[in-house]
Amino acid sequence: MKKYLPLFAAWAVLHLFWGNALAAGNADRGGDVFDSQCAECHSVKAGKNKKGPSLFASIGRKAGTVPDFVYSDAMKQSGITWSPDKIEAYIAAPKTVVPGGKMKFDGKLTTQESADLLAFLTTLH
């Protein structure tokens, strides 16, 4: 058993490093995720809405408050303030977080893509 201790220790260190590397989002990769998964419906420019509202400065914003965008009643009444945790939950399961909302995204991002997308969104202010 003692002969395996160095191998176990090396595995544990690599696992901790690799796990933390995956948990941390990369804003550059998040921009790519945005482009491939979100840009058809959302803009990152202030005041430029598409099928969905602009996501510029979305972190910390109360849901349903982007000017000149018509939200569902469900979104306007959700009481959500967009924190990274709330955005992560929403993109994973929009219809669960806001039943009756009109977002069409199916919530199929990997954990890493989600972390990268959140890192990107935090740069938009």
C-alpha positions in Angstrom: 0.0 0.0 0.0 2.8 2.4 0.9 4.3 2.0 -2.6 1.1 3.4 -4.1 1.1 6.5 -1.9 3.2 8.7 -4.3 1.0 7.7 -7.2 -2.1 8.6 -5.2 -0.6 11.9 -4.2 0.3 12.7 -7.8 -3.2 11.8 -8.9 -4.8 13.9 -6.2 -2.7 17.0 -7.1 -3.5 16.6 -10.9 -7.2 16.0 -10.1 -7.3 19.2 -8.0 -5.5 21.2 -10.6 -7.5 19.8 -13.5 -10.8 20.3 -11.7 -10.0 23.9 -10.8 -8.9 24.6 -14.4 -12.2 23.3 -15.7 -14.3 25.2 -13.2 -12.6 28.5 -14.1 -14.2 30.2 -17.1 -12.2 31.6 -20.0 -13.7 34.8 -21.4 -12.1 34.4 -24.8 -13.6 30.9 -25.2 -16.8 32.3 -23.7 -17.0 34.7 -26.6 -16.9 31.8 -29.0 -19.6 30.1 -27.0 -21.7 33.2 -27.2 -21.1 33.5 -31.0 -22.2 29.9 -31.6 -25.0 29.6 -29.1 -26.4 33.0 -28.2 -25.6 35.6 -30.9 -28.5 34.6 -33.2 -30.9 35.9 -30.6 -28.9 38.2 -28.4 -26.5 41.2 -28.9 -23.7 42.2 -26.6 -24.1 45.9 -27.6 -25.8 48.3 -25.2 -29.2 49.2 -26.6 -29.2 46.6 -29.4 -31.9 44.0 -28.9 -32.6 41.2 -31.3 -35.1 38.3 -30.7 -33.8 38.4 -27.2 -32.6 41.4 -25.1 -29.1 42.8 -25.2 -26.9 40.9 -22.8 -24.6 44.0 -22.3 -24.2 44.6 -18.5 -26.5 41.7 -17.7 -24.7 40.7 -14.5 -26.4 42.5 -11.6 -29.4 43.6 -13.7 -33.0 43.0 -12.7 -34.6 40.6 -15.2 -37.1 42.1 -17.6 -35.7 45.6 -17.5 -33.9 46.2 -20.8 -35.6 49.2 -22.5 -37.4 48.7 -25.8 -37.6 44.9 -25.4 -40.9 43.1 -25.0 -40.6 40.5 -22.2 -43.0 37.7 -21.3 -45.1 38.4 -18.2 -43.3 35.5 -16.6 -39.9 37.1 -17.0 -41.1 40.5 -15.9 -42.6 39.0 -12.8 -39.7 36.6 -12.0 -38.1 38.9 -9.5 -34.7 37.7 -10.7 -31.5 39.7 -10.5 -29.0 38.2 -12.8 -26.1 36.9 -10.8 -23.6 34.4 -12.3 -25.3 31.5 -10.4 -28.8 32.6 -11.6 -27.6 32.9 -15.2 -25.9 29.5 -15.0 -29.1 27.9 -13.8 -31.2 29.8 -16.4 -29.0 28.7 -19.4 -29.1 25.1 -18.1 -32.9 25.0 -17.8 -34.7 28.2 -18.9 -38.2 26.9 -18.7 -37.5 25.6 -15.1 -36.1 28.9 -13.8 -38.8 31.0 -15.6 -41.8 28.9 -16.3 -43.8 30.6 -19.1 -40.8 32.5 -20.4 -40.2 32.6 -24.1 -36.5 31.8 -24.4 -36.0 29.0 -26.9 -32.5 27.8 -25.8 -32.5 24.1 -24.9 -29.8 24.4 -22.2 -27.3 22.1 -23.8 -23.9 23.5 -22.7 -21.1 21.6 -21.1 -20.0 22.7 -17.6 -16.9 24.2 -19.2 -18.9 26.1 -21.9 -21.2 27.5 -19.2 -18.2 28.7 -17.1 -16.6 30.2 -20.2 -19.9 32.0 -21.2 -20.3 33.4 -17.7 -16.7 34.6 -17.8 -17.4 36.4 -21.1 -20.7 37.9 -19.8 -18.9 39.4 -16.8 -16.6 41.4 -19.2 -19.6 43.2 -20.7 -20.0 46.4 -18.8 
